[in-house]
Amino acid sequence: MSPTPPTQITLSTSRANGLIAVPYGEEHLRAAHALEDVGFQRIPGGAFAAPLTDPAATRQIASALVHRAHECGATITTSPRPFLGDFGEDLAARLPGAWSARLELYYNPLVQEDLLGPLWNSGDLLQAVLHDAVPGAVVLTNGAGTELLLIERPGHGGGYLLGAFATEEFEDNWEEPNAPSSIVLPGEPDLAALAVTTTFLPAYSRALHQRRLDTVLRALERIRAEYEALQVIKASGRYSDGVPLADSRLLPEMERTFADYAWLSFRDVLEHAPVLLSRCRPAATAWPQDAAALDRLRSALADSQETRDEDQELRGVLFSVGGWKQARSRFGLAALPAIETWLADGEAFERQARAAVPGGPVALSAPSPRLLTARPAPPAVAPAFGGTPLT
């Protein structure tokens, strides 16, 4: 992050609250005390406000603030933009659907680092949060799981940056390859809303669709490798290194180990596949015959819902008291028919999900280089399942 003064106060104007002041910096508490000393009042959201209804009183407050700021070593800057909270509300009111705007102020430069974990971005917004002073932001929420972050564009006299937070199902957002790029917004709310509606939100929807799809495909790949290896061991009676099984009674334990491993990955399928399946329209694609496969996949998810509910209910309890690995094995064995269905019909799912990308069939509908079921027959000795149980 670029160096900032130990204490700074940024002034802007608000149609509802008059003169707005936001303290920022390592010594922000001193700036806040200075604002209160000269007559500013803290308002909801954390900013400080003074009325602009009386010109003489405004001049008096401004003069007193300059004096107090000098005493406490604060730098005063005047923003050419309107109060960020006002712009956020104006933007939310113009977006399609029911959006709300929540102002967040980050008095201490260290606080803005909390944005990095949930931020899902590959553009200027991420770089700004990493390297520039971001005294405040507006979080825009539509109530359907979409959260956007709006900040003033650093280093420019006008304009804003807008990007997205990841949905709550995702945690590892750093350098995620599908992350949508942020967008530069103009200072006019109507034009800004048009850019968000026609450019950013469609790109965000496509990126989220692809991220969900990649997550499901990777989960199935992990399961498939171990599933095929286990089948070869069961058929050949040998480990992947060619060593014969010493005792066939080891197979049940190997199956439980596989079930534990498979359940950890199949949870991603249960989490993200339903919304992808809901968008699939086989009759509108070149593969209308996939409808039957998609029906089987939906039924498999429904059959596993009770197991998933139990997993979510017991996860924290069992993790704290032990026995969590055994529970996962039980869940995996219960879901094994569903898992096998997803392995068998994965190719149909992939091509239909790619064709169902928001905005219509585009480049994302191209076949994946790792189609799930178009694979050569496994060798006589499995390469993936070793002589020791999976961990």
C-alpha positions in Angstrom: 0.0 0.0 0.0 1.3 3.4 -0.9 2.3 5.7 2.0 -0.5 7.9 3.5 -0.3 10.7 6.1 -0.6 9.4 9.7 -3.9 11.3 9.9 -6.1 12.7 7.2 -9.6 14.0 6.9 -11.5 13.9 3.6 -14.4 16.3 3.1 -17.3 15.9 0.7 -21.0 17.0 0.5 -24.2 15.0 1.0 -27.6 16.1 -0.1 -29.1 14.8 3.2 -26.3 15.4 5.7 -24.5 18.5 4.5 -20.7 18.6 5.0 -19.3 15.1 5.4 -15.9 14.3 7.0 -14.2 10.9 7.0 -11.0 10.4 9.2 -8.4 8.0 8.0 -4.9 6.9 8.9 -2.9 5.4 11.7 -4.0 8.3 14.0 -7.6 8.4 12.9 -8.8 8.7 16.4 -7.1 12.0 16.8 -8.9 13.2 13.6 -12.2 12.0 14.9 -11.8 13.9 18.2 -10.9 17.0 16.2 -14.1 16.7 14.2 -16.2 16.3 17.3 -14.5 19.2 19.0 -15.5 21.6 16.2 -19.1 20.5 16.0 -19.3 17.5 13.6 -21.7 14.7 14.6 -21.2 11.0 13.9 -24.0 9.7 11.6 -25.1 6.2 10.7 -22.4 4.5 8.7 -19.6 6.1 10.7 -18.9 9.4 8.9 -19.1 12.8 10.6 -21.5 15.5 9.4 -22.1 19.2 9.9 -25.1 21.1 8.4 -24.7 23.5 5.5 -27.9 25.4 6.1 -26.2 28.4 7.8 -23.3 29.9 5.8 -21.9 31.7 8.7 -21.9 28.6 10.9 -20.3 26.6 8.1 -17.5 29.1 7.8 -17.0 29.0 11.5 -16.8 25.2 11.6 -14.5 25.1 8.6 -12.1 27.6 10.2 -12.1 25.8 13.5 -11.5 22.5 11.7 -8.4 23.8 9.9 -7.0 25.0 13.2 -7.7 21.7 15.1 -6.4 19.6 12.2 -3.2 21.6 12.2 -2.9 21.0 16.0 -3.3 17.2 15.7 -1.2 16.8 12.5 -4.1 15.9 10.2 -4.2 16.7 6.5 -7.5 18.0 5.1 -8.5 17.1 1.5 -11.6 18.0 -0.3 -13.1 15.4 -2.5 -14.4 16.4 -6.0 -17.0 13.6 -5.7 -20.2 13.6 -3.8 -20.4 11.6 -0.6 -19.8 8.0 -1.5 -22.8 6.8 0.5 -25.1 9.0 -1.6 -23.6 7.7 -4.8 -24.0 4.1 -3.6 -27.6 4.6 -2.8 -28.3 6.3 -6.2 -26.6 3.4 -8.0 -28.5 0.7 -6.1 -31.8 2.4 -6.9 -31.1 2.2 -10.6 -30.0 -1.4 -10.8 -32.5 -4.1 -11.9 -34.2 -5.9 -9.0 -34.0 -5.0 -5.3 -30.6 -3.8 -4.4 -29.4 -2.2 -1.2 -26.3 -0.1 -0.5 -24.3 -0.3 2.8 -21.5 2.2 3.5 -18.4 0.8 5.2 -15.6 3.1 6.4 -12.1 1.8 7.1 -10.6 4.4 9.4 -7.4 2.3 9.9 -5.5 1.3 6.7 -5.1 -2.2 8.1 -8.8 -2.7 8.1 -9.2 -2.6 4.4 -7.0 -5.8 4.2 -10.1 -7.6 5.5 -11.6 -7.1 2.0 -8.9 -9.3 0.3 -10.3 -12.7 1.5 -13.8 -12.4 0.1 -13.0 -10.2 -2.9 -13.3 -12.1 -6.2 -11.6 -9.9 -8.7 -8.8 -9.9 -11.3 -8.6 -6.2 -12.2 -8.0 -2.7 -10.9 -10.2 -3.0 -7.8 -8.0 -5.7 -6.3 -4.9 -3.7 -7.1 -6.4 -0.6 -5.4 -7.3 -2.6 -2.2 -3.8 -4.0 -2.2 -1.8 -0.8 -2.9 -3.9 2.3 -2.4 -5.7 4.0 0.5 -9.3 3.0 0.5 -11.0 5.0 3.3 -14.4 3.6 2.5 -16.6 1.5 0.2 -20.2 0.7 -0.5 -21.3 -2.9 -0.5 -24.2 -3.5 -2.9 -26.4 -6.5 -2.2 -29.3 -7.9 -4.2 -30.6 -10.4 -1.6 -30.0 -13.3 -3.9 -26.4 -13.9 -3.0 -24.7 -11.3 -5.1 -22.5 -8.7 -3.4 -20.6 -6.0 -5.2 -17.9 -3.6 -3.8 -17.9 0.0 -4.9 -15.0 2.4 -4.2 -13.8 5.8 -5.4 -11.2 5.3 -8.1 -7.8 6.0 -6.5 -5.5 8.5 -8.3 -8.3 10.0 -10.3 -10.5 13.1 -9.7 -13.7 11.2 -10.6 -15.1 7.9 -11.3 -15.5 4.7 -9.3 -14.3 1.0 -9.4 -16.8 -1.8 -9.0 -16.1 -5.5 -8.5 -17.6 -8.6 -6.9 -17.3 -10.5 -3.7 -17.3 -14.3 -4.0 -20.6 -16.0 -3.1 -20.6 -17.6 0.4 -19.9 -21.1 -0.9 -16.3 -20.1 -2.0 -13.4 -19.3 0.2 -10.2 -19.5 -1.8 -10.6 -16.5 -4.1 -7.0 -15.3 -4.5 -5.9 -15.5 -8.1 -8.9 -17.7 -8.9 -8.8 -18.1 -12.7 -12.5 -17.3 -13.4 -12.5 -14.1 -11.3 -14.3 -11.3 -13.2 -12.4 -8.1 -13.8 -13.6 -4.9 -12.1 -15.2 -2.1 -14.1 -14.6 1.6 -14.1 -17.8 3.6 -13.5 -18.6 7.2 -14.5 -19.7 9.6 -11.9 -23.3 9.9 -13.3 -25.5 7.3 -11.5 -27.6 6.6 -14.6 -24.6 5.9 -16.8 -23.0 3.9 -14.0 -26.0 1.7 -13.5 -26.2 1.1 -17.3 -22.6 -0.1 -17.3 -23.2 -2.4 -14.3 -26.3 -3.8 -15.8 -25.1 -4.3 -19.4 -21.4 -5.1 -18.9 -20.4 -6.1 -15.4 -23.4 -8.2 -14.2 -23.5 -10.4 -17.3 -19.7 -11.0 -17.1 -20.1 -11.8 -13.4 -22.8 -14.3 -14.1 -20.8 -16.1 -16.7 -17.7 -16.1 -14.4 -19.7 -17.6 -11.5 -21.3 -20.2 -13.8 -17.9 -21.3 -15.0 -16.4 -21.3 -11.5 -19.2 -23.6 -10.3 -18.7 -25.8 -13.3 -15.0 -26.1 -12.8 -15.5 -26.9 -9.2 -17.9 -29.7 -10.0 -15.6 -31.1 -12.8 -12.5 -31.1 -10.6 -14.5 -32.9 -7.8 -15.6 -35.6 -10.2 -12.1 -35.9 -11.6 -10.7 -36.5 -8.2 -13.3 -39.1 -7.4 -13.0 -40.8 -10.7 -9.2 -41.4 -10.4 -9.6 -43.1 -7.1 -12.8 -44.9 -8.0 -11.2 -46.5 -11.1 -8.1 -47.4 -9.2 -10.2 -49.2 -6.6 -12.1 -51.1 -9.2 -8.9 -52.3 -10.8 -7.5 -53.4 -7.4 -10.8 -55.3 -6.7 -10.7 -57.0 -10.1 -6.9 -57.8 -10.2 -6.3 -58.5 -6.5 -3.2 -56.3 -6.7 -2.1 -52.9 -5.5 -1.1 -50.2 -8.0 2.5 -51.2 -7.6 1.7 -54.7 -8.6 2.0 -56.3 -5.1 -0.7 -58.8 -4.5 -3.3 -58.1 -1.8 -2.2 -60.1 1.2 -5.8 -60.5 2.4 -9.1 -59.9 0.6 -10.5 -58.8 3.9 -8.6 -55.5 3.3 -11.0 -54.5 0.6 -13.8 -53.3 2.9 -11.3 -51.0 4.7 -10.1 -49.7 1.3 -13.7 -49.1 0.3 -14.3 -47.1 3.5 -11.2 -45.1 2.8 -12.4 -44.4 -0.7 -15.8 -43.4 0.6 -14.3 -40.9 3.0 -12.2 -39.4 0.2 -15.0 -39.4 -2.3 -17.5 -37.7 0.1 -15.1 -34.8 0.7 -15.2 -34.1 -3.1 -18.8 -35.0 -3.7 -19.9 -32.3 -1.3 -18.8 -29.8 -4.0 -21.1 -31.5 -6.5 -24.0 -31.4 -4.1 -23.3 -27.7 -3.4 -22.8 -26.4 -7.0 -24.5 -28.8 -9.4 -28.1 -28.0 -8.6 -28.0 -24.4 -9.9 -26.1 -25.6 -13.0 -28.6 -28.3 -13.7 -31.5 -25.8 -13.3 -30.1 -23.8 -16.3 -29.7 -26.8 -18.6 -32.2 -27.0 -21.5 -31.2 -30.2 -23.5 -34.0 -29.6 -26.1 -32.4 -26.3 -27.1 -29.0 -27.9 -27.7 -27.5 -30.3 -30.3 -27.9 -33.1 -27.7 -31.6 -33.4 -26.7 -31.0 -37.0 -25.8 -29.1 -35.8 -22.7 -32.4 -35.1 -21.0 -32.6 -38.6 -19.6 -29.1 -38.4 -18.2 -29.8 -35.0 -16.5 -32.9 -36.5 -14.9 -30.8 -39.3 -13.5 -28.3 -36.7 -12.1 -31.1 -34.7 -10.5 -32.5 -37.8 -8.9 -29.0 -38.7 -7.6 -28.7 -35.3 -6.0 -32.1 -35.6 -4.4 -31.3 -39.1 -3.1 -28.2 -37.7 -1.4 -29.9 -34.7 0.2 -30.6 -36.4 3.5 -27.0 -37.5 3.8 -25.8 -34.0 3.0 -28.2 -32.5 5.7 -26.7 -34.9 8.3 -23.2 -34.0 7.2 -23.9 -30.3 7.7 -25.6 -30.8 11.0 -22.9 -33.0 12.5 -19.8 -31.6 10.9 -18.8 -29.2 13.6 -19.7 -31.5 16.5 -17.9 -34.5 15.2 -14.9 -32.5 14.1 -14.4 -31.3 17.7 -14.9 -34.6 19.4 -13.3 -37.0 16.9 -14.9 -39.6 14.7 -15.3 -37.3 11.8 -13.4 -39.5 9.4 -15.7 -42.5 10.2 -18.7 -40.3 9.6 -17.4 -39.2 6.3 -16.9 -42.8 5.3 -20.5 -43.5 6.2 -21.7 -40.6 4.2 -19.7 -41.6 1.2 -20.9 -45.2 1.3 -24.5 -43.9 1.5 -24.0 -41.6 -1.4 -22.0 -44.2 -3.5 -24.9 -44.9 -5.9 -25.3 -41.2 -6.5 -21.6 -40.8 -7.0 -21.5 -43.6 -9.6 -24.4 -42.0 -11.4 -22.5 -38.8 -11.7 -19.4 -40.5 -12.9 -21.4 -42.4 -15.5 -23.3 -39.3 -16.8 -20.7 -36.7 -16.3 -20.0 -36.1 -19.9 -23.7 -35.2 -20.6 -23.7 -32.9 -17.7 -20.5 -31.1 -18.8 -21.6 -30.4 -22.3 -25.1 -29.3 -21.2 -23.7 -27.0 -18.5 -21.3 -25.5 -21.0 -24.2 -24.8 -23.4 -26.2 -23.3 -20.5 -23.7 -20.5 -19.7 -25.6 -17.3 -19.0 -25.9 -15.2 -22.2 -26.2 -18.2 -24.5 -23.7 -20.7 -26.0 -20.3 -18.9 -26.3 -16.7 -20.0 -26.0 -17.4 -21.7 -22.7 -19.5 -24.3 -24.5 -16.4 -25.7 -26.2 -15.6 -29.3 -25.1 -13.3 -29.5 -22.1 -9.9 -31.1 -22.6 -10.8 -33.3 -19.7 -14.2 -34.7 -20.6 -15.3 -36.8 -17.7 -16.3 -40.0 -19.4 -14.4 -40.0 -22.6 -11.4 -41.8 -21.1 -9.4 -44.8 -22.2 -9.9 -48.0 -20.4 -7.8 -48.2 -17.2 -4.7 -50.3 -17.3 -4.5 -53.7 -15.7 -2.6 -52.2 -12.7 -4.1 -48.9 -11.4 -1.8 -45.9 -11.2 -3.6 -44.0 -8.6 -4.4 -46.3 -5.7 -1.3 -47.3 -3.9 -0.5 -50.1 -1.5 -1.4 -48.0 1.5 -4.9 -46.6 2.2 -5.8 -43.1 0.9 -5.5 -40.2 3.3 
